[in-house]
Every structure is written in structure tokens, then in C-alpha cells.
Amino acid sequence: MSAGAAMREDRSAACRDAPGALILTEPVRVAQLWRDGVAQLRAAGIEHAQREVTWLLEEALGVSRLAIHADGIESVGGHAAEQARRLFARRAQHEPVQYLLGTQEFCGLTFEVTPAVLIPRPETELLVEEALRVCGSQPSARVVDVCTGSGCIAVAIARARHDAMLWATDLSQQAVYVARRNVSRNRVEARVTVFQGDLLAPLASAGLAGSVDVLVSNPPYIAAWEWPTMPPDVAEFEPRLALDGGPDGLRAHRQIADLAPRWLRPGGWLILEIGQKQSVPLAEYIQASGAYGDVQVRQDFRGIDRVVSAQRKG
Ligand SMILES: C[S@@+](CC[C@H](N)C(=O)[O-])C[C@H]1O[C@@H](n2cnc3c(N)ncnc32)[C@H](O)[C@@H]1O
């Protein structure tokens, strides 16, 4: 049965319901539901209220906007309307729309997201681009993604390089479960292994010492001074473990830069995502370690320093 037919059946079922149940399942006009949702989200200060209400409506009704028009669906059952209203209310409390929908696009692929993982950001695609650039034409590249979260970076690299082998780590067991599901969902389970553990520690069991071509990471990098400026969608809903980078936001970056030379092959690359005001202190720290050659900084599409790369001396 099509979703449209299901909705029409829901509506006719509502009409057959016992009088007591009729109140709950009384048909509701889709256009009115949409207008109410937009007004509610606008009042809550949500910027893209129309677009988001459309997505939430599609999610709640289990049918696309196109199908609503094509099937001429004007009303839906009360249960479906209630489900839509519940989603609007949660979004009005600033719960990220991606957690409500359960997915986010990244590098043209679809990833499951839950409140256990950071929602992949478009600027992180630059990290993937940089990893692919330094891999060049090298066959069977060995790539490690530390702090993998949803697994978006590891999976995107695996999908772009069909001969690459990848290992990913995260401290959060719940995030590891999500990452493993994303690995399967994107059909790269033969080449991506996800470990639970602290930074690079899980690599010991993979026997990778001195052989990694690229070590990529988007570690937590919100500095203490930034917390008061964080939007509620982020500060109140995304995992603190994924965000909190210590006093200057670079705690994990320094640890990774210290640990990476043991795992990278000579000439291998360390590639780290950074936040505001972090490129200079991190580049200086990496340079001062003496383990790496040139340190490079790349800017994202908004002109903000976003990626620091360094090649292991060999
Ligand atoms: C900024 S999120 C990045 C997630 C994902 N790579 C992305 O780019 O969307 C940082 C991730 O690091 C993980 N994390 C925090 N501390 C860690 C540690 N000591 N060892 C491993 N993972 C850690 C968090 O659980 C979170 O998933």
C-alpha cells in the first residue's frame, strides 16, 4: 500500500472509530498543520522554519511532500497529526532537526545520527578532501580516523578510495555502535573497523605501528571561552564529550599530535580539524615537537582556518 493510500485509510478508519476515539483520530488538514508548525518554529527563533516543518511533516506522515501533492492528500488522521505536532514541539525546544529525523548527509552519503554522536558538519568535508589529497594515487592506503563519532569521515574516505583500509576509534561506546551501523549502511564493512577506546590506544591490537599513511581526526575543540556563545541546539543537545576541548579547545589535538608519530610511517600525514583561533597555537605546537616537517593550514568555504596538516619526518 502506498503511503498516500495508508493515510487515506487512516482517515476513513478515523471516521469508523468509536465516538470516544474519534476525538483523537479526527482528520486534520495538512495545510493547517504545516502553517501551525511554521508559526511555532518561527516564534521559537528557528531560522529555516518552513523547510524544517516540511521535513518534520514528511517524517511524521511517512510520506514525501511530492506524494502529498501527487496523491492530493488534504487531510491526515489525528494520530499522524499528533506525531507531527510532537516533532514541531521538540524542534521548538531547539532539539536539532537531524536528531528528530535520524539522519544527516555528509559527502553525498547518508548517515544515521543519534544524540550519542555529533551531527556531521559540512566544513568537515574539507578534512576528507585533504585526506584524499595526501593519499594521492598510493595503492591500498592505510587510514586511521580518531574520534570517529558517526563514522562519517572514515566511511566517506572508504567510499571514495575503494582500495583503502581504515581503522576508526571513539571513546563513547554508544557512538561506536552508531559508527558501525553507518559502516554497514554504506557497505564498507570489509574495509572499515571501528574500535571503542581512548584516542589511538585501540590501534595497538591492529598491529599498525609505523605503517599508517594518514591519521585524520576531528577531535572535540570547543574552548572554555566559547561555551557562553554556543547556540542551544549545540550546547544542550549534542554530546559534551564530542565538543569539550578543554581550556583552549586543543587538549585532544596535542595528545594526538604527540601519539601519532608512533603510528605514522615516515612521510605519513597527520590531519586535524580545528576551531576558531586555534591554527597558530596548534601549528606552533606541532612544529615544536620536531617530529613533523612542514605544517600547513587550510581554510574552509567561509574563509576560516579549519584544517592543520603535518607530514611525519622520515
Ligand atoms: C567533534 S566529534 C567528531 C565526530 C566525527 N568525527 C565528525 O567529524 O562528525 C568528536 C568525537 O570524539 C570522541 N572523543 C572524545 N574524546 C575522545 C577520546 N579521548 N578518545 C576517542 N574519542 C574521543 C567523541 O565521543 C566524539 O564522537
The ligand as an SDF file (V2000), in Angstrom:
LIG
                    3D

 27 29  0  0  0  0  0  0  0  0999 V2000
   33.9050   16.5780   17.2980 C   0  0  0  0  0  0  0  0  0  0  0  0
   33.2870   14.9310   17.4220 S   0  0  0  0  0  0  0  0  0  0  0  0
   33.7000   14.3620   15.7880 C   0  0  0  0  0  0  0  0  0  0  0  0
   32.8090   13.2590   15.2950 C   0  0  0  0  0  0  0  0  0  0  0  0
   33.0210   12.9390   13.8000 C   0  0  0  0  0  0  0  0  0  0  0  0
   34.3740   12.5450   13.5260 N   0  0  0  0  0  0  0  0  0  0  0  0
   32.6270   14.1220   12.9370 C   0  0  0  0  0  0  0  0  0  0  0  0
   33.5290   14.7620   12.3780 O   0  0  0  0  0  0  0  0  0  0  0  0
   31.4310   14.4080   12.8070 O   0  0  0  0  0  0  0  0  0  0  0  0
   34.4870   14.2240   18.4700 C   0  0  0  0  0  0  0  0  0  0  0  0
   34.3200   12.7510   18.8390 C   0  0  0  0  0  0  0  0  0  0  0  0
   35.4370   12.4050   19.6830 O   0  0  0  0  0  0  0  0  0  0  0  0
   35.0260   11.4550   20.6420 C   0  0  0  0  0  0  0  0  0  0  0  0
   36.0030   11.5100   21.7380 N   0  0  0  0  0  0  0  0  0  0  0  0
   36.1270   12.4320   22.7230 C   0  0  0  0  0  0  0  0  0  0  0  0
   37.1820   12.1350   23.4920 N   0  0  0  0  0  0  0  0  0  0  0  0
   37.7570   11.0130   22.9700 C   0  0  0  0  0  0  0  0  0  0  0  0
   38.8960   10.2300   23.3230 C   0  0  0  0  0  0  0  0  0  0  0  0
   39.6610   10.5290   24.3780 N   0  0  0  0  0  0  0  0  0  0  0  0
   39.1870    9.1550   22.5680 N   0  0  0  0  0  0  0  0  0  0  0  0
   38.4130    8.8330   21.4820 C   0  0  0  0  0  0  0  0  0  0  0  0
   37.3240    9.5370   21.1100 N   0  0  0  0  0  0  0  0  0  0  0  0
   37.0090   10.6130   21.8500 C   0  0  0  0  0  0  0  0  0  0  0  0
   33.6110   11.8810   20.9940 C   0  0  0  0  0  0  0  0  0  0  0  0
   32.8900   10.8150   21.5310 O   0  0  0  0  0  0  0  0  0  0  0  0
   33.0900   12.3470   19.6240 C   0  0  0  0  0  0  0  0  0  0  0  0
   32.4380   11.2860   18.9680 O   0  0  0  0  0  0  0  0  0  0  0  0
  1  2  1  0
  2  3  1  0
  2 10  1  0
  3  4  1  0
  4  5  1  0
  5  6  1  0
  5  7  1  0
  7  8  2  0
  7  9  1  0
 10 11  1  0
 11 12  1  0
 11 26  1  0
 12 13  1  0
 13 14  1  0
 13 24  1  0
 14 15  1  0
 14 23  1  0
 15 16  2  0
 16 17  1  0
 17 18  1  0
 17 23  2  0
 18 19  1  0
 18 20  2  0
 20 21  1  0
 21 22  2  0
 22 23  1  0
 24 25  1  0
 24 26  1  0
 26 27  1  0
M  CHG  2   2   1   9  -1
M  END
$$$$
